Amino acid sequence: MFTHVMVGSNDLDASQRFYDALFAAIGGKGAMRDDKGRLIYMHDGAMFMVTQPIDGQPACHANGGTIGFAMASVEQADAWHAAGVASGGASCEDPPGLRDSAIGPLYLAYLRDPAGNKLCGLYRAG
């Protein structure tokens, strides 16, 4: 359904340190930069990008928005979360853990990136 997800940043160097660590924690590669300086991450057939806003206005996060990253295990979700906190992100919501949901048990780990974007590492436990 989706070709890519892109978030804004006012500090691409801080974002690169953060996202390079997140993708390394799940077996991905560091960012490539295109001719506009945007960070491009490709992993498991998906593309995630970080950019300074093209309109020249400051980047801001979406209140209520969350970007979910698929995790292969609880251990991978925990490593992803720890890498994010260690690389300039902040834990948010409840601590990483198992939650019951309408679609079955989910292991969720939430972070805010350095620009305030909300991310979720999600492992389908059931």
Secondary structure as GFF3:
##gff-version 3
##sequence-region A 1 126
A	DSSP	beta_strand	5	8	.	.	.	ID=ss1
A	DSSP	alpha_helix	12	25	.	.	.	ID=ss2
A	DSSP	beta_strand	32	33	.	.	.	ID=ss3
A	DSSP	beta_strand	39	43	.	.	.	ID=ss4
A	DSSP	beta_strand	46	51	.	.	.	ID=ss5
A	DSSP	beta_strand	67	70	.	.	.	ID=ss6
A	DSSP	alpha_helix	74	86	.	.	.	ID=ss7
A	DSSP	beta_strand	90	91	.	.	.	ID=ss8
A	DSSP	beta_strand	97	99	.	.	.	ID=ss9
A	DSSP	beta_strand	106	112	.	.	.	ID=ss10
A	DSSP	beta_strand	118	124	.	.	.	ID=ss11
###
